[in-house]
Amino acid sequence: MHPASLSSRSPRSSPDLLPILLAVGLWILFAATAMAADLPPYRSLYVDQSAHPDSRSLAAFDLSILSPHAELEMEPVHALGNHCFAHLDIAHFQTGSHAAMLSATRQVSSKPSASDATTRIVDHSDPQWASWVIEALADPAAKKGFDGFVLSFGSEASTPSARVAVLTLAASLRQRYPDKHLLLDLRLGLGSEAATVASGFLALGVYTREGRDGTVDWTPIAETQRLTRLIRTVQMQGMRVMAVDYAAADDRAACREAAQRLSSIGALPFITTPALDGFNLGPLEEASRRVLVLHGWDEKHVGEPAPPAAATATSRLMRQSLEWLGCELDFRTASGPDFLPHDHAFAAVILDSGLVLSTVQQQTLAEWLPSLRAKKIPLLLTGMPWTDGTARQLAMQHLSLGGRAQPASHLAKTNVVAMDSTLLRVNTRITSRSIGFLDLQAPSDARIILALHGRDSMGAEHRFDQAFLASWGGAWIDPIAEAATSQLDVPAFLAQWLGSDHAFPVPDTTTREGRRVFYSHIDSAGFSTPSTLPGFPLCSEVMRDRVLSHCQFPVTVSVCEADVRAWFPGQQADEAPQLEHVARSLFEMPQVQAASASFSRPSQWTAGMDITSTLNERAQTTRHDMPREIAGSMSYIHRRLLPVGKSVNLMLWPSNASPTAEALDYCRSMNVESLPASSSADPLSSVSFHSQRLEPLALRCSFADVRTEAGTASLVKKIDAWSAEPLHAITAAAYAASLRDARHTRILRAAADHWIILNAGDCRTFRLPATVGIPDMARSQGVTGYTVHQGQLYVHTMGKARTELVLSKSKPVQHLHLAECSTTVEFLELTPRRATLQVCALRPVEIVLGGFEPRGLCAYLENGRPYTAHADASGMVRLEIACRSTVSLQSLPPATQAAMR
């Protein structure tokens, strides 16, 4: 019996019905409570009505409400325990769609929409309407694997008859799909009467709505009051409300206020743009990592093309530090009058020292500065691009700068007048540099890092605040920083410049499982060249017998197909069998991974052109383009050179030509990683293993390096030195994959000290300042442990698509965790007192685990054999286990305590 029918009869007219009515009323109340409890305790909401929702966003949010036509894979979402609901528009269909054909087949009444010629409005009073909704909308969504439905009339007004029809439809859906959840659009006007058929409600546009031209406007007060009353009504019935409001994408303050408004009324909020295309604006705030770098010039203005991004001073001096801080640099050439971005979707802006602007561009840039201050986006000056007097004066006014902001000429004497040693390089003599001296003074409230004083030949005095931090950002203007080395501690200075809002878990590719990453690769150059060693063996044979045979860590070896097949000019046909035999013997070595150095080492990588290098007359190929160089060479290596069980998944670009963007895109389309074949790594003597890890350690060499006895001995010595250090050795392809994954990692702030990290799992380490605390292992998900090095907290993860990191500054509850390991660890179980893990390496594995009781006992099984180890005073246990091991361990109290128990 429907609840509405109960009110038509008076309990006083039929006293015998009173117990029945009370029983029915209690049943309705129980049913409503049961329905509300049936909805899982979702912590986050995501709404995306686009056809291609972002898979990483689906991993981040507990509940995603999507278009029923969305193209997605449900299995990864369900594997994380997340749910997806289909948002069903039960009042409309598009002409020519499957729903339209079923409407015609069932002869469901409909009429054209006044606002869209391709849309028709369905008559909900038609007897076939409910069957049409189930067959045309609900059934296909259920087959796709959606976990529930959201019923909505869209923008159509709701009537009493429509609400009755929706309740009837909802009851049918509950009966047809009892395992699926059901939400109703709150705009339908249904309240407590839906408690027996719905699990909750979706409220769209409670406080804000779409205005003209897609902008955000306030919802009329009367509508807001109606919706909030309905929200309170259904919440009193124990039903949850999911609410969506809108905000401008570049207004972080408005996004936070919108999320707070919805949270204050007890709704689960999601803030997005009116397009409802999945643009996440809160309350899970995505950390902005994009740093805009304006550089170069307009070719029409200067008369020559601007240099590439890699040649800029920003790239050469700051790129490594900025990427270490988690930034992704977006280089933008100052071309044309519309050279500035239209949005403010970046975390910071750098004006490169090589930026050259026309008078109009200078004025445009100066007028753009207040918008950066309003959005609290830090700006870094590395030069003074304003040469026009009017534009320069306007820029100085906006930035509160003093002086003339012009070069001070004919300086007779310069000296340092102020410096902040905390942001200057340690053990560096700070000098006053007269080259590039500007008459420039920082704002009065700025933090001066380095200031110079100068006196010219006429006795006039000038001050140059060369490096400072201000409320709007800062400046570091040193034209000879690269030639004479920087006097600033660049990472520390840039961290202060970015500000506290930039403090988030940074994807770190320098560290894996607590140890510094080490990788090595051998370039193909010299593969077929005879060495000068006795007997004149090939350099590839020397590398195999004298170097690689002693390596106990993974080494990536690249070969060039034309070289191995003796297709280069000067090579003879009888060389090919021996060269292929040597290549096969190399790739049969367990520590060697294969890479391609292209088909012919071309001197250019232009798409759509013949780029193959000169070959001899025996070369049997009809294609000379980029696919032949990359895909063709990899196919040859896989088919002719690799043993069963190995594959080639790395492109090692030849050193004679840098890859173009088209070449990199082609590799990405093949899911193949790539790295440059750089020169040899720095000597071991120049590396400090206890210094800050700005980059991994890498050994990059070529077959030509072992052409002589001296070169062979030097390389063997270097490898022996690396092998003795506490490093984490990985393949070059694994390192390249971690670089790619780090660039695409998304980081969302769920709350203070609470982060959600999304990536492909190839980048498994995340770094924060040690002052933030340590991971709460019991509350975190996908975290295996942590370690602290040089004031940095390195967090180890399981390499899953979604990692939830919760930090705590107080002493956490005792929980086993990984501190460091010489190889990758796969955890099968990780609880406060028990763990099961697996390792696979080329040599015995060193592993350090924490979370034991101080001086406690570690009882473990290694490949089924029992052992014990003792923890130190800090609860750390150090083990050496076999290279292929499954280890199950348990934390036990110290022997004396165990005896007392």
N, C-alpha and C positions, 0 to 999 in steps of 0.2 A: 504493500500500500504506500502511495506517495505521501510524504509528510503534509503536503498542502491539503489533501483530502480530509485529514483529521480535524482541521479547524472548521469544517462545514457543519459538524455535528456537535451539539452541546453535551458535555458529560452529564449535566443535570437531568436531561430528558430521558437518559437511559442509565440508571444507577448500576445496572449489571455490567455495563461496558467500562466502568471506571478502572477496575483492575487490569482489563485488557489494554486500555489506553495508556495506563502507567507503564505497563510492561513494554508496549510498543515504543513509548517515549524513551524508556531506559535503553531499549535496543538501539534506537537511532543514535542516542548519545554515545553508546558503546561503539557503534559502527563508525561514527564520526571520529572518535578517538583512535580506533583501529586504523582507519584510513590515513589519518595524519601520521600515526606512528609507522605506517607502511612506507612512507617516503624516507629514504636514507638521510642521515644527517649531513647533507651537503655543506661544505665550507666555502665553496666558491662557485660562481656562475659565469657562463660565457654564452653570448648570443651572436650568431653569425648566419645571416640569411643568404650568403653568397653561394655560388655553385661549387667553389673549390675552397673549403675551409682549411686553414693552416693546421697541419697535423701536430705541430709542436704546441699550439694553443690548446688543442684538444687534450694533449697530455698534461697541460698545466692546471686545468680546471676540473673540479669534481663533476660538474654538470654542464653540458653544452646543449643549447637549444639551436637546432640547425634546420635548414630547409630540407624537406623530405626528398628533394631532388639532388642534394649535395653528393658529390663524388668523394668518398672517403673509405678508408679501411677501418672496420670496426675492431678487428682483432687486437691491434696495438693499444687501442683505447681501453678495451675491456681488460687487457692484461694488466693495466695499471690500476684497475678497480674504478675507473671513471665511467660515467653514463652519458648517453646522447639521447635527447628527445627530438622527435620530429614536430616541427611547427606547422600544423595543418590549417590552411585557410579554407574553412568549410562553407564559405559564402561566395567564393569566386572560382573561376577556372579560365585558363588561357585558351583562346581558339586554336585549334590544331593540335592540342595536347591529348594525351591518353585520357585524362579526365573529361575532356570535351567529347571524345568519341563515346565514352561510356554514358555520358549524359544524353547523347543522342540515342544510343541504344535503349536506355531505360526510359527515354522520353521524359526526362526531368525538366520542369519548367525553368526558364531562365530569361533574362533580359540583358541588353547591352549596357555596359557601364558608361556613364556620362563623361568620365574623366579619361578613359582609356578605350580606344576602339578595339583592341585585341583582348579585352577582358569582358566576361559576362558574369552577371550576378545571379546566383541560383536561388530559386524559391524554396525556402526552408519548410513551407507548408505543404509542399508536394509529398504525397505518400511514399515516393521512391527516393526522397532526399537522403534519409539516413542510410539506406542500402547503398546509394551512390557514394556517399562519403567513405563508408567502410571499404567498398570494393575499389574505388578510384584512388583513395588517399591512404587510408590506414593499412590495408593489406600490403601494398607495395613497401610502405615504410617498415612494417613488421618483418617482411622478408629480407630487407637490408640489414636487419639486426638492431634497429632502434630500440631503446629500452623503455620508451614511453612516448606519449603524444601530448601536444598542446593544442587545444581547440580554440580557434579564434575566428571572429567575423571580420577581421581586419578593420578597416575604417568605417564599415557599415554600422549604422545605428542599431542598437538592440531594442527589441520590443518584448512585451510579455509573452507573446506567442513564440518568439524566437528563443527566449530563455527556456520555455517548456520543451521546445524541440531539442535544444542542446542537452538538457537533462536526460531526455529519452535516449539521445544518441550516446551520451556518456555511459548510461547504464548498459547499453548494448555492447559498447566497447569493453567495459569492465567484464562482462560475461564472456565475450569472445577472446579477450586477452587478459586473463586474470593475473598473469605474471608481469604485466607492464603497468607503469605508473601513468597517471593522467592529471594534467594541469589544465585549468581553464583560464582564458583571457579575462582579467578582472573587468575589462571594459564592457563585458556582456551584462554586468550588473547583478550577477548571481552572488549569493552570500552563503549563509548557513544551510540553505536548502540543498546545496551541492555537496554537503559533507559526506553523504553516503555513497557518492559516485566518483568524487574527485580526490586526489591526493594533495592538491594545493592549487595555487593561483600564480599567474604571471601578470604583473602590472607593468605596462609600457607607458612611458611619459607621465610619471606621477607629478613631477615638478617642472619638467622641461619638455619641449616638443620640437618638431621640425618647423622652422620658420620659412620665410621666403628664400629662394635660391639655395636651399639646403642648409641654411644657417640654423643656429640654435635660438629658440625663443622660449619664453616662459609659458607654461600651461595656464589657461585661465583659472582664476582663483576658485570659481565654482566647481570646475572639473577636478581640481586638486583636492578640494574639500570632499567631493563625492568619493573619490578614489581612496583617500585616507580613511574615511568612515568605513568603507567596505573592507579595507585592510584590517582595521581594528575588529570588525565584526567576525571575519573569518578566523582571525587569530584567536579570538575568544573561544572558538570551536576547536582549537588545537591544530589548525591548519597553517601550513607555511606559505609565505608569499615570496616569490622571486620578483624583483623589481629592476627595471631598466630606465635610466635617465640618460640625457645627452649633454655633451659639453664640447667646446672647441678643442681640437687635438693639441694645440700648442699652448693651452692655458692650464698649467698643472694645478694652480690654486683653485680654479673653478672645478676641476675634476675631483679634487679632494673634498671640496665643499659638497658637491653633488653626492658623492659616496657617503659622506657623513649624514646628510639629510635622510637618505634611505635607510641607513643603519639605525638612526635614531627612532624610526617608527617600527623597528623590528623586522625589516625585510632583508633578504639576501640580495645585495646590490650588484649591479654591473653597469659601468659607465662606458658609453661608446659614442660614436658619431651618429647623426640621424640616418645615415645610409644603412645602418645595421649590417655592415659587412665585416664584422669581427674585429674592428679596430679597438683594442683594449686600452682604456683610459683609467681604469681603476675598478675596485679598490686595490687589486694587485697591480702595483706600479712597476712598469718595466724600466729597468735602468737604461738610461740613454748612454750609449758608448760612442756615438758618432761625433767626431771632431772635424769641423769644416776648415779646410786650408785653402785660402785664396792665394793664388800664385800666378806668375807669368804675366801675359799681356795680350792685347788684341793685335793680331798680325797686321791689320790695316793701320793701326796707330804707330807701331814700331818699325814695320817693314820687313820683319823676319818672324818665323814661327817661334812660339814660346817653347822653352825646354820641357821635357817630360817631367812628370811628378818626381821620379826617382832622382833627378838632378837638382832638385830644390834644396835650399839650406835646411828647411824644415825636415825633409826626409833624411838628409845626411846627419843632422845633429840631434834630432829629437824623436825620430820615428821609433827607434828601439825602446826608448824610455816610455813613450806614450803607449806603445803596444804592451809593454810590461805593466803599465797602469790600467790596462783593460780597454784602451781606446781603439776605435777603428777609424783610420784617417780617410777622409773623403776629400780628395784634391779636386779643386774647381778652378779652371783657367779663367782669368778675367777677360773674357771675349765678348765684345758687343756691349751696348748700353744696358742690356738686361742680364748682367753678369752675376747678380746676387740671387740667392734662392728665394722662392716665393713663400716658403714656410720657415718655421724656426725649429724644425725637428732635428736638433743637434744639441750636444752637451756643451760645446765650446767652439770658439772661432780663433784661428791663427791667421794673421796677416804675414805672409812670407816676406823675407827681406828682399827678394827679387821681384816683388809686385810692382808693376809699372802701369799707371792708369792715365787715361786722358783727363782733361779738365772736367768734362761732364761726368766721367766715372768717379773722379775724386769727390765731386759734390754729392753724387748719389751715395757713395760709401759714407761720407760724413753724416748725411741725413738718416742713414740706416742705424747709426750707433745708438740712439735713444731706445730703439726697439730691443736691442740686446740687453740694455740695462733694465728695461721694464720686465723682460722675461728672465732676468738674473742669469744670463748666459755669459760666462767669462770670456773676455777678449784678450789675446796676447799680441802685443806689438813686437815684431822682430826687426822692424825698420820703420821709416817714416814715409809712407806712400803719398802723402799730400805735399805736392810741390806748388800747387796753385795757392796763392795767398788767401783768397776768400774761403776756399774749401779747408785749408789748413786751420784758419782761425775758427771756423765752425767746429771742426773735429776737436781742437784743443779746448773749446768751450764745453763741449759735451763730455770730454774726458777729464776736465778740471786740470789740464796741464799748464805749466808755466814755462817761461823762456820763449825763445823764438822758434824752437823746433827746427833749426837750420844748422848746417855745419859751422863749427867755429874754426876759422882758418888762422894760419900763421901762429900756432901755439908755440910759445917758447918753453913752457914748463907745465907738466901735469902731475898730479898726485892723487892718491886715494884719500878721500875725506870721510867716508862712512862705509861700513860693511857689516853684514850679518853673517858671522862665521858658521852658523848652523845650516845655512843653505849654500855654502861654498865648499869646494872640493877639499878634502883632507889632504894634508901633506903637500899642498900646492902654494907656491909663493904668489900672492896676489899683487899684480902690478897695474899701474895706470897705463892704458893704451890710448895713444893719441889718434890712431887711425879710426876714422868714423866718429870722432868726437862731435856730439850734438849739444847745442845750447838748449837743454831740455830739463825741466824740473817736474818731479812727480807731484801728485795731489798732496795737500797738506797732511792728510790722514793716512798716507801710504806707508807701507813697511819697506824701508830702503834695504836692499840686499847689497848693492854695490854702487857707490857714488864717487865721481871724479871731479876734481877741480882743475881748471886750466887758466893760464894767463897768456894772452897773445903778445905779439911784439910791440903793440901800442900800450900795453899795461892794463888792458881791459880784462876783467875776470869773468869766467864762465863756469857754470856748473852743469854736469852731465850725470843725471841719475840713470845709470846704465841698466840696472836691473832693480825692479821694485814690484810689489804686490799692492793692488788698490781694490777698492770696493767693486769696481767694474771688471777686474781681471789683473793685468799687469803688463810688464815690458821686460824684454831681454834683447838689447840691441848691442851686438858685438860682431862687427863685420869680419874680424879675424879669429873668431872662436874656433873655426875648423882648422885653420892653418897653424895657430899658436896654442891649440887645445883650449877647451872651455875652462873658465875659472869657477863656474857654478857646479854645484852638485845637481845635475840636470834632473834625475828622477825625483829628488826631494823637492826641488823648486817647482816642477810641474805638478807634483802631488798637491802642494800648497796652492798653486794657481787654480787647479780644478776645484778645490774646496771640499767640504765635508759631504756634500750631496753626492760626490763621486765615490764614496766608500761603499763598495759592494764586493761580493766574491768575484774575483777576477780569474778568468780562465788562464791557467798557467801551463805553458808547454815546455818549461825548463825542468820540471820536476815530475816524477812519476813514483808513486808509492813511497814518498818521503825522501827519495834520493835524486840527485841531479841526473838528468837524462843525458845519455851518450849514444850517438849513432855514428855510423861510418858508411861511406860508399866509395866505390872505385870507378872512375871514369874510363870509358872505352879507349881513350887515346893511348896508343902504343901497344895495343893488344897483339898485333901481328908483327911488331918490330923485334928484330933479334937484339939480345942484350950483349954486353961486353964480357959477361961471365965466362968461365971456361966451358968450351963446347958451344958457345954462342946460342944458348937456348932462347926461345921466345920470351919476351917480357911477361906474357901471360903464364908461361910455365914457371918462371921464377916466382911470380906472385903466388901461384898455387902451391909450389913446393917449399918455398922459403918463408912465406909470410902467412898465408891463410891456413896452412896446415897446423899452425900453432895457436890460432885464434879460438878462444872459447866464448866468443860473443858473436851476435849476428852481424854479418857484413853484407852489404848490397853491392852486387857486381853488375855493371852495365856493359852491353856489347852492341856494336854497330853491325847491322845485318850485312851491308855491302863489304865491310872489312872481313867478317868471318867467312863470307862466301867468295872472297878474293875477287871482288868485282871492281875494286879501285884501280885506276891506272898504275901500271908498274907491277901489279900482283900477277902471279902465274896461276894457271888452272890447277897444277898439282899441289898448290898450297892449301886449297879448300878442305880436303879431307882431314889434314892435320889440324887446321884451325877449328873446324867443327868438333873434332875429337877433344881438343883442349877445352873448348867452351862447355861441352857436355860434362867433362870431368870436373870442371869448376862448379857447375850447378848441381852435381851429385853430392857435393860436400854439404853436410847437414847445416852448417853455420852460414851458408851462402844463400842469399835471396837474389832473384833475377830482376833486372831492370833493362829497359830499352834505351839506347842512346840514339835512336832513330834509324832510318834505313840508310842514309848516306851522309849524315852530319851536314845538312844544308846551311848556307850562310844567311838565309832569311826564312821567315815563317809567315808568308803572306798567303791568305786563303784564296782559293780559286785560281792559283797560278802553278806553273811547273817550277818547283823549287829544288828538285833533286840535284845534288852535286854531280860533277863529271864522273862518269863510269866508263869502264873499258868495254870492248866489243862483245864480251861474253855475258854481260848483264842481261838477264832475262826478265824484263819488266816492261809493261806498257804504260804504267801510270807513274807520274812524277810529282804528284800533288801532296798536300798535307795528310790526307787519310792514308796514303801509301807509306809516308814517312813514319807515322805514329801507329795506326792500327795494323798496317801491313807488317811492320817490323815486329810488333808484339805477337802477331799470329805466327810468324816464322819462328820466333824464339820458343813459343809454346809448343808448336808442332814438331820442330826438328831438334831442339836442344834440351828441353826440360825433362827430367824424369817424372814418372807417375806420382801424382800427389803434390806437385809444385805448380805455381802459376806466376805470371808476370803481371804486376799491378802498379808499377811505377815507371814514369817517364823521367829520365835523367837528361835534362836538356844539354846538348853539346855546348862547350864553352866558347865556340866561335861565333855564336849568334844568340841573342836573347829572344825568348818566345814572345810572340805578339798576343794581344788579347784574344784573337781568334783561335790561336793554338791552345791557349789555356782553356778556353771555352770548349774546345773539341775534346780535350782530355776529361773535363768535367762531364761532358755528355756521355763519355764511355765509363764513367765512374772509376777513372784512373787518376791516381795522385801524381804529382810532378814536383821536382826540385831542380834548382840550377846546379850544374857541375862546377862548384866554386873552387877556388884555389885551396891549397892545403891549410889545415887549421893552425892556430898559433902554437908555438912551441910549448911544451909542458911547463917549462920554467916560468912562463909568463902568466900561468893560470893559478889562481888561489882557490882551493876547494872550500874555503871557509868564507869566501866573499859573497856578496849578494848575487843571486842567480838571475842575471839579466838575460841570459841566453843559455841554451844547452851546450854541452861539449860535443864537438864533431871532428871526426877525422876524415878529411876529404882528400883523396889522392887519385892517381891514375896509374895505369900499367907502365907508363913511361918513367915513373918515379923509381922503378927497380931496374932500370937499364944498366946501371953500374953497381959495383959491389958496395960503394959508399952509400949510394941511395938506398939499396936494400937494407944495409945495416942500420941506417938512420930510421927507416920505417919500422923495422922490427923492434928497435929500442923504444920508439914512441908507443907502439902497441903494447909492449910489455909494461910500460909505465902506466898506460890507461888501465890495463887489466888489474893492476895492484890497488887501484883507488876504489872507494865505496861509491860506485856509480850504478845507475839503472840502465842497462843496455837494451835498446829497442832497434827495430829495423828502420831504415830510412823511409820506407813507405808508411810505417806506423807514425813516425814523426810528422811526415807530410799530412797524414790524415788528421793528426791532432791540431796542426796549424789551421787546416780548413775548418775543422769543427769548432775551434776556438773563435774564429771569425764569425761563425753563424750561431754561436751560443746566445740564448736569451736568458736574462736574469730578471726575475720579478720579486719585488718586495711585498711579502704578505703581511708583515708587521715588524715592529722593532726587533732586530736580531733574528728575523725569520725570513728565509729566502727560498724561492722555488727556481731551480736551474733546469733549463731545457736544452738538450743537444743530442747528437747522434751517439754519444758514448765514447767517441775516440779521444776526446780531451777529458781526462778523468781527475785532474787536479785543479783545485781552486784556492786562491790565495787572498788573505786579508791581513791587515796589521794585527800583530799579536795582542794588542791592547783591547781588541773586541771581545776577548774571552776564548773559550774552546767549544767545540760542538757538544751539544747535549745528545749523546748517542741514543738514549732511550726515546727521544722525541723526533730525532732526525730519521729520514728514510733514504736509503741508498748510499749512506755514508759508512765507510769502513774504518776510518780512523783519521789521525792527524799527527802532525809534528810541527815544531817551531824551529826556525833557522833564521838567524840574523834579524830578529825582530819581526819576522813574517810567519803567519800561521798558514800551513799548507794542509788542506783538507783533501783526503783521499775518498774517492767514490767508487761505486760498483760499475760505472760505465753504462747506466741505464738512461732511457730517454727522459726520465724525470727524477730529479734529486731534490729532496726537501731538507734544507739545512737550518737547524735551530741552534743558536749560540747561547751560551750562558757564561756570565762572569763569576758566578758563585761555583763552589766546588760541586761538580755533578755527582750523581749516584754512580757507584762503581760499575764499570761496563768494559768488557774486553774490547780492544780496538787495535788496529794496525798502526805501528809507528813508522816502520820503514822496511823495505824489502828490495833485494837485488833483481827481482823479476816480478812480472805481473801476478797478482794473487786473485784467485776467484773464490769467493766465499759461498759455501753452500749453506752455512748456518752461522749466525753471529748474534749471540744473546749476552746478557750481563755476565754469565759465568761459563758459557760453553761456546765453542766455535769449531767449524769444520771448513777446511780450505784445501785448495788444490794449486799446485805450481807445476810449471813445465819450463825447463831451461836447459842450457848446454853444459852447465857446470853446477856444483853444489850451491844451494840457495841459502843466502843469509837473510834472516827475518827477525825483526824486533817487534814484540807485541806488548801493549800496555794494558792497564786496567786490572792487574792482579792485586791481591792484597800485598802490602809491603812485607817483604821477606817470605811471601807465601810460596805455595807449591804449584807447579804446572805439571799435571799428569796428561800425557798425550800418547796417541797411537800414530806412528808413522808407517804408512803402508801396512797396517795391521800389527806392527811390533810395538810393544809398550816401552815408554821412556818417561823419565821425570826430569824436571829442571826447576831451579829456584829463582824466584824473582828478587830483584834488588830492592833497596830501600824505597825507591819510587814506584815499585810495582811493575817494573819492566822485565821482560824475559827475552833473552837472546838465544836463538836457535840456529843451527846449521843442519839443513835437511837435504835429502837426495834431490837430484835435479828433476826427477819426476815423482811427485809425492802427493798423496792424499793424507792430510793430517787432521785428526780430531783431538781437541784438547779441552781441558777443564781446569778452572781456577779453584784451588783448594787453599784453606787457611794454613798458616805456618804449622810445622809439625808439632810444636809444643801446644798450640791451641787445639789442634785436632786430638791430641792425646787427652787433654782436659775434658773434651766433649765426650 
